[in-house]
Amino acid sequence: MRLHPSLRDTNNTIFLVDKHMVLCDCNDAYMRFACENDGVAIPARWGVGCSIVACLPEIVKDRILDLYRQAQGGRIMTMRYQCHAPHLYREYLMRLIPGQNETVISEHALVIERPLKGAISIDSADLDRRFKDQHGTVTQCCNCRKVRHATGGEEWSWVHPMTLITHPAEGTSNISHGLCPVCLEQLYPDV
């Protein structure tokens, strides 16, 4: 199964998923976004032929899969989400469009992009002291990408993402995902 040629030349990230949640095809914007945000790692881990389920953080997996199931059933589904770059605040609109044979066309359109205000740059010692818990784990909101303070409270801050990945020798690669209170309220108002 392939995307229609008219969907290939757009700035929106578009990919096609089959009924088993396997990525069947993607446009050039998907590959550009992947390379700009995680180098070759995204296409290698979640390229054509891979299950998209593996890339979903556990805390939002059920919600996203439910949206895909509804789209497979014939409904157009939408969801707004945040996906930041090191110095940019970005919001996207995901549209899931039913295709043939229970396939889903997933379109991701950039809605807001502005400088990321309030993000802090820290060194590895600050990361250890302020954001790692007693197990050496950093908890990052899977929606807005804020990082939970290690004090045990509900204080979260935007930390430049490069800070989290530029100190792998110090063990900062142990990152867990959760939802900050603001995103929890926004995504799951009834919880």
Phi and psi in degrees as GROMACS dihedral restraints (atoms count N, CA, C in turn):
[ dihedral_restraints ]
;  ai    aj    ak    al  type     phi  dphi    fc
    3     4     5     6     1  -132.2    20    10
    4     5     6     7     1   155.5    20    10
    6     7     8     9     1   -69.7    20    10
    7     8     9    10     1   150.0    20    10
    9    10    11    12     1   -64.2    20    10
   10    11    12    13     1   140.7    20    10
   12    13    14    15     1   -53.1    20    10
   13    14    15    16     1   -31.0    20    10
   15    16    17    18     1   -67.3    20    10
   16    17    18    19     1   -18.0    20    10
   18    19    20    21     1   -91.1    20    10
   19    20    21    22     1    -4.6    20    10
   21    22    23    24     1   -79.7    20    10
   22    23    24    25     1   -34.9    20    10
   24    25    26    27     1  -105.5    20    10
   25    26    27    28     1    73.3    20    10
   27    28    29    30     1  -144.0    20    10
   28    29    30    31     1   158.6    20    10
   30    31    32    33     1   -79.5    20    10
   31    32    33    34     1   -19.4    20    10
   33    34    35    36     1   -72.9    20    10
   34    35    36    37     1   141.0    20    10
   36    37    38    39     1   -77.0    20    10
   37    38    39    40     1   123.6    20    10
   39    40    41    42     1  -133.0    20    10
   40    41    42    43     1   133.8    20    10
   42    43    44    45     1  -143.9    20    10
   43    44    45    46     1   160.0    20    10
   45    46    47    48     1  -112.3    20    10
   46    47    48    49     1   131.1    20    10
   48    49    50    51     1  -120.5    20    10
   49    50    51    52     1   135.8    20    10
   51    52    53    54     1   -84.2    20    10
   52    53    54    55     1  -178.6    20    10
   54    55    56    57     1   -66.3    20    10
   55    56    57    58     1   -14.3    20    10
   57    58    59    60     1   -98.5    20    10
   58    59    60    61     1    10.0    20    10
   60    61    62    63     1    68.2    20    10
   61    62    63    64     1    30.3    20    10
   63    64    65    66     1  -100.2    20    10
   64    65    66    67     1   134.4    20    10
   66    67    68    69     1   -69.6    20    10
   67    68    69    70     1   118.4    20    10
   69    70    71    72     1   -96.1    20    10
   70    71    72    73     1   -34.0    20    10
   72    73    74    75     1  -163.5    20    10
   73    74    75    76     1   157.9    20    10
   75    76    77    78     1  -149.8    20    10
   76    77    78    79     1   158.1    20    10
   78    79    80    81     1   -90.0    20    10
   79    80    81    82     1   175.9    20    10
   81    82    83    84     1   -63.4    20    10
   82    83    84    85     1   -32.9    20    10
   84    85    86    87     1   -62.5    20    10
   85    86    87    88     1   -34.3    20    10
   87    88    89    90     1   -60.8    20    10
   88    89    90    91     1   -47.0    20    10
   90    91    92    93     1   -67.1    20    10
   91    92    93    94     1   -39.7    20    10
   93    94    95    96     1   -61.7    20    10
   94    95    96    97     1   -47.4    20    10
   96    97    98    99     1   -60.0    20    10
   97    98    99   100     1   -45.7    20    10
   99   100   101   102     1   -59.6    20    10
  100   101   102   103     1   -47.1    20    10
  102   103   104   105     1   -69.0    20    10
  103   104   105   106     1   -35.8    20    10
  105   106   107   108     1   -70.4    20    10
  106   107   108   109     1   -28.1    20    10
  108   109   110   111     1  -104.9    20    10
  109   110   111   112     1   -21.7    20    10
  111   112   113   114     1  -151.4    20    10
  112   113   114   115     1    23.4    20    10
  114   115   116   117     1    60.1    20    10
  115   116   117   118     1  -139.1    20    10
  117   118   119   120     1   -85.4    20    10
  118   119   120   121     1    -2.4    20    10
  120   121   122   123     1   -65.8    20    10
  121   122   123   124     1   -41.9    20    10
  123   124   125   126     1   -64.2    20    10
  124   125   126   127     1   -52.9    20    10
  126   127   128   129     1   -60.8    20    10
  127   128   129   130     1   -33.1    20    10
  129   130   131   132     1   -69.6    20    10
  130   131   132   133     1   -40.9    20    10
  132   133   134   135     1   -83.6    20    10
  133   134   135   136     1   -38.3    20    10
  135   136   137   138     1  -130.8    20    10
  136   137   138   139     1    44.9    20    10
  138   139   140   141     1   -89.6    20    10
  139   140   141   142     1  -171.3    20    10
  141   142   143   144     1   -55.3    20    10
  142   143   144   145     1   133.1    20    10
  144   145   146   147     1    95.7    20    10
  145   146   147   148     1    -7.8    20    10
  147   148   149   150     1   -99.6    20    10
  148   149   150   151     1   152.1    20    10
  150   151   152   153     1   -76.5    20    10
  151   152   153   154     1   133.1    20    10
  153   154   155   156     1   -77.9    20    10
  154   155   156   157     1   -13.5    20    10
  156   157   158   159     1   -61.5    20    10
  157   158   159   160     1   -35.8    20    10
  159   160   161   162     1   -64.3    20    10
  160   161   162   163     1   -24.2    20    10
  162   163   164   165     1   -89.4    20    10
  163   164   165   166     1    -4.4    20    10
  165   166   167   168     1   -87.8    20    10
  166   167   168   169     1   125.7    20    10
  168   169   170   171     1   -60.9    20    10
  169   170   171   172     1   141.0    20    10
  171   172   173   174     1   -51.2    20    10
  172   173   174   175     1   -39.6    20    10
  174   175   176   177     1   -67.3    20    10
  175   176   177   178     1   -24.3    20    10
  177   178   179   180     1  -114.4    20    10
  178   179   180   181     1     0.7    20    10
  180   181   182   183     1   -56.9    20    10
  181   182   183   184     1   -48.3    20    10
  183   184   185   186     1   -61.6    20    10
  184   185   186   187     1   -41.4    20    10
  186   187   188   189     1   -63.6    20    10
  187   188   189   190     1   -46.1    20    10
  189   190   191   192     1   -66.2    20    10
  190   191   192   193     1   -44.5    20    10
  192   193   194   195     1   -62.3    20    10
  193   194   195   196     1   -36.4    20    10
  195   196   197   198     1   -62.9    20    10
  196   197   198   199     1   -41.3    20    10
  198   199   200   201     1   -62.1    20    10
  199   200   201   202     1   -42.8    20    10
  201   202   203   204     1   -64.0    20    10
  202   203   204   205     1   -42.6    20    10
  204   205   206   207     1   -61.3    20    10
  205   206   207   208     1   -40.9    20    10
  207   208   209   210     1   -65.3    20    10
  208   209   210   211     1   -37.6    20    10
  210   211   212   213     1   -67.3    20    10
  211   212   213   214     1   -39.1    20    10
  213   214   215   216     1   -62.1    20    10
  214   215   216   217     1   -27.4    20    10
  216   217   218   219     1   -83.5    20    10
  217   218   219   220     1     0.8    20    10
  219   220   221   222     1   110.5    20    10
  220   221   222   223     1     0.6    20    10
  222   223   224   225     1   -99.5    20    10
  223   224   225   226     1   138.5    20    10
  225   226   227   228     1   -79.2    20    10
  226   227   228   229     1   125.3    20    10
  228   229   230   231     1  -116.4    20    10
  229   230   231   232     1   146.8    20    10
  231   232   233   234     1  -133.9    20    10
  232   233   234   235     1   152.3    20    10
  234   235   236   237     1  -155.9    20    10
  235   236   237   238     1   135.6    20    10
  237   238   239   240     1   -96.3    20    10
  238   239   240   241     1   138.8    20    10
  240   241   242   243     1  -148.4    20    10
  241   242   243   244     1   165.7    20    10
  243   244   245   246     1  -106.8    20    10
  244   245   246   247     1   142.1    20    10
  246   247   248   249     1  -150.8    20    10
  247   248   249   250     1    99.7    20    10
  249   250   251   252     1   -89.4    20    10
  250   251   252   253     1   155.7    20    10
  252   253   254   255     1  -103.3    20    10
  253   254   255   256     1   172.0    20    10
  255   256   257   258     1   -50.6    20    10
  256   257   258   259     1   -37.9    20    10
  258   259   260   261     1  -126.3    20    10
  259   260   261   262     1    15.8    20    10
  261   262   263   264     1  -126.8    20    10
  262   263   264   265     1   136.3    20    10
  264   265   266   267     1   -89.9    20    10
  265   266   267   268     1   126.1    20    10
  267   268   269   270     1  -134.5    20    10
  268   269   270   271     1   139.9    20    10
  270   271   272   273     1  -123.0    20    10
  271   272   273   274     1   141.6    20    10
  273   274   275   276     1  -123.4    20    10
  274   275   276   277     1   155.9    20    10
  276   277   278   279     1  -111.5    20    10
  277   278   279   280     1   119.2    20    10
  279   280   281   282     1   -95.2    20    10
  280   281   282   283     1   129.4    20    10
  282   283   284   285     1  -120.9    20    10
  283   284   285   286     1   126.4    20    10
  285   286   287   288     1  -107.8    20    10
  286   287   288   289     1   117.7    20    10
  288   289   290   291     1  -113.4    20    10
  289   290   291   292     1   125.5    20    10
  291   292   293   294     1   -61.7    20    10
  292   293   294   295     1   137.9    20    10
  294   295   296   297     1  -116.9    20    10
  295   296   297   298     1  -164.9    20    10
  297   298   299   300     1   -80.0    20    10
  298   299   300   301     1   150.1    20    10
  300   301   302   303     1    53.8    20    10
  301   302   303   304     1    43.9    20    10
  303   304   305   306     1    64.1    20    10
  304   305   306   307     1    21.0    20    10
  306   307   308   309     1   -80.9    20    10
  307   308   309   310     1   161.9    20    10
  309   310   311   312     1  -133.6    20    10
  310   311   312   313     1   131.3    20    10
  312   313   314   315     1   -92.7    20    10
  313   314   315   316     1   121.4    20    10
  315   316   317   318     1  -106.7    20    10
  316   317   318   319     1   116.1    20    10
  318   319   320   321     1  -114.0    20    10
  319   320   321   322     1   134.4    20    10
  321   322   323   324     1  -125.1    20    10
  322   323   324   325     1   111.1    20    10
  324   325   326   327     1  -109.7    20    10
  325   326   327   328     1   131.1    20    10
  327   328   329   330     1   -69.3    20    10
  328   329   330   331     1   124.8    20    10
  330   331   332   333     1  -107.5    20    10
  331   332   333   334     1   -38.7    20    10
  333   334   335   336     1  -136.3    20    10
  334   335   336   337     1   135.6    20    10
  336   337   338   339     1  -144.9    20    10
  337   338   339   340     1   123.6    20    10
  339   340   341   342     1  -152.4    20    10
  340   341   342   343     1   164.4    20    10
  342   343   344   345     1   -57.0    20    10
  343   344   345   346     1   141.8    20    10
  345   346   347   348     1   -79.9    20    10
  346   347   348   349     1   105.5    20    10
  348   349   350   351     1   -88.6    20    10
  349   350   351   352     1   139.9    20    10
  351   352   353   354     1    88.2    20    10
  352   353   354   355     1    -1.7    20    10
  354   355   356   357     1   -73.4    20    10
  355   356   357   358     1   140.2    20    10
  357   358   359   360     1  -108.3    20    10
  358   359   360   361     1   143.7    20    10
  360   361   362   363     1  -102.4    20    10
  361   362   363   364     1   131.8    20    10
  363   364   365   366     1  -135.8    20    10
  364   365   366   367     1   159.8    20    10
  366   367   368   369     1   -92.4    20    10
  367   368   369   370     1   177.4    20    10
  369   370   371   372     1   -65.1    20    10
  370   371   372   373     1   -31.6    20    10
  372   373   374   375     1   -66.1    20    10
  373   374   375   376     1   -42.9    20    10
  375   376   377   378     1   -63.5    20    10
  376   377   378   379     1   -39.9    20    10
  378   379   380   381     1   -59.6    20    10
  379   380   381   382     1   -47.4    20    10
  381   382   383   384     1   -60.6    20    10
  382   383   384   385     1   -47.4    20    10
  384   385   386   387     1   -72.3    20    10
  385   386   387   388     1   -40.4    20    10
  387   388   389   390     1   -97.1    20    10
  388   389   390   391     1   -26.2    20    10
  390   391   392   393     1  -126.2    20    10
  391   392   393   394     1   -16.7    20    10
  393   394   395   396     1   -85.1    20    10
  394   395   396   397     1   135.9    20    10
  396   397   398   399     1   -81.8    20    10
  397   398   399   400     1  -174.2    20    10
  399   400   401   402     1   -63.1    20    10
  400   401   402   403     1   -16.9    20    10
  402   403   404   405     1   -97.9    20    10
  403   404   405   406     1     2.8    20    10
  405   406   407   408     1    81.2    20    10
  406   407   408   409     1    19.2    20    10
  408   409   410   411     1  -102.2    20    10
  409   410   411   412     1   137.7    20    10
  411   412   413   414     1  -101.0    20    10
  412   413   414   415     1   128.5    20    10
  414   415   416   417     1  -102.9    20    10
  415   416   417   418     1   122.7    20    10
  417   418   419   420     1  -117.0    20    10
  418   419   420   421     1   137.4    20    10
  420   421   422   423     1   -66.1    20    10
  421   422   423   424     1   127.4    20    10
  423   424   425   426     1   -75.7    20    10
  424   425   426   427     1    -7.9    20    10
  426   427   428   429     1   -99.9    20    10
  427   428   429   430     1   -60.6    20    10
  429   430   431   432     1   -95.2    20    10
  430   431   432   433     1   -12.7    20    10
  432   433   434   435     1    76.2    20    10
  433   434   435   436     1    12.4    20    10
  435   436   437   438     1   -66.4    20    10
  436   437   438   439     1   159.1    20    10
  438   439   440   441     1  -116.6    20    10
  439   440   441   442     1   134.7    20    10
  441   442   443   444     1   -75.3    20    10
  442   443   444   445     1   136.1    20    10
  444   445   446   447     1   -70.1    20    10
  445   446   447   448     1   146.7    20    10
  447   448   449   450     1   -76.8    20    10
  448   449   450   451     1    -1.3    20    10
  450   451   452   453     1   -68.0    20    10
  451   452   453   454     1   -10.8    20    10
  453   454   455   456     1    92.0    20    10
  454   455   456   457     1    -7.2    20    10
  456   457   458   459     1   -84.7    20    10
  457   458   459   460     1  -163.2    20    10
  459   460   461   462     1  -106.8    20    10
  460   461   462   463     1    33.5    20    10
  462   463   464   465     1   -89.9    20    10
  463   464   465   466     1   128.6    20    10
  465   466   467   468     1  -128.9    20    10
  466   467   468   469     1   145.2    20    10
  468   469   470   471     1  -134.8    20    10
  469   470   471   472     1   152.2    20    10
  471   472   473   474     1   -79.7    20    10
  472   473   474   475     1   122.4    20    10
  474   475   476   477     1  -114.5    20    10
  475   476   477   478     1   132.5    20    10
  477   478   479   480     1   -51.6    20    10
  478   479   480   481     1   125.6    20    10
  480   481   482   483     1   -54.9    20    10
  481   482   483   484     1   -31.5    20    10
  483   484   485   486     1   -62.6    20    10
  484   485   486   487     1   -29.2    20    10
  486   487   488   489     1   -60.5    20    10
  487   488   489   490     1   -38.5    20    10
  489   490   491   492     1   -72.6    20    10
  490   491   492   493     1   -24.1    20    10
  492   493   494   495     1  -111.5    20    10
  493   494   495   496     1    -5.9    20    10
  495   496   497   498     1   -91.1    20    10
  496   497   498   499     1    -1.4    20    10
  498   499   500   501     1  -121.2    20    10
  499   500   501   502     1    46.2    20    10
  501   502   503   504     1   -61.7    20    10
  502   503   504   505     1   -28.5    20    10
  504   505   506   507     1   -64.3    20    10
  505   506   507   508     1   -28.4    20    10
  507   508   509   510     1   -86.2    20    10
  508   509   510   511     1     3.7    20    10
  510   511   512   513     1    87.3    20    10
  511   512   513   514     1    20.7    20    10
  513   514   515   516     1   -78.3    20    10
  514   515   516   517     1     0.5    20    10
  516   517   518   519     1   -76.9    20    10
  517   518   519   520     1    -5.2    20    10
  519   520   521   522     1   -83.6    20    10
  520   521   522   523     1    83.1    20    10
  522   523   524   525     1  -113.6    20    10
  523   524   525   526     1   129.3    20    10
  525   526   527   528     1  -108.8    20    10
  526   527   528   529     1   162.0    20    10
  528   529   530   531     1  -120.3    20    10
  529   530   531   532     1   145.2    20    10
  531   532   533   534     1  -149.6    20    10
  532   533   534   535     1  -160.8    20    10
  534   535   536   537     1  -128.1    20    10
  535   536   537   538     1   129.4    20    10
  537   538   539   540     1   -70.6    20    10
  538   539   540   541     1   162.2    20    10
  540   541   542   543     1   -56.6    20    10
  541   542   543   544     1   -37.9    20    10
  543   544   545   546     1   -65.5    20    10
  544   545   546   547     1   -46.8    20    10
  546   547   548   549     1   -69.6    20    10
  547   548   549   550     1   -36.0    20    10
  549   550   551   552     1   -59.1    20    10
  550   551   552   553     1   -44.7    20    10
  552   553   554   555     1   -65.7    20    10
  553   554   555   556     1   -40.0    20    10
  555   556   557   558     1   -69.7    20    10
  556   557   558   559     1   -42.8    20    10
  558   559   560   561     1   -85.3    20    10
  559   560   561   562     1   -34.0    20    10
  561   562   563   564     1  -130.8    20    10
  562   563   564   565     1    69.4    20    10
  564   565   566   567     1   -62.7    20    10
  565   566   567   568     1   -21.0    20    10
  567   568   569   570     1   -90.6    20    10
  568   569   570   571     1    -1.9    20    10
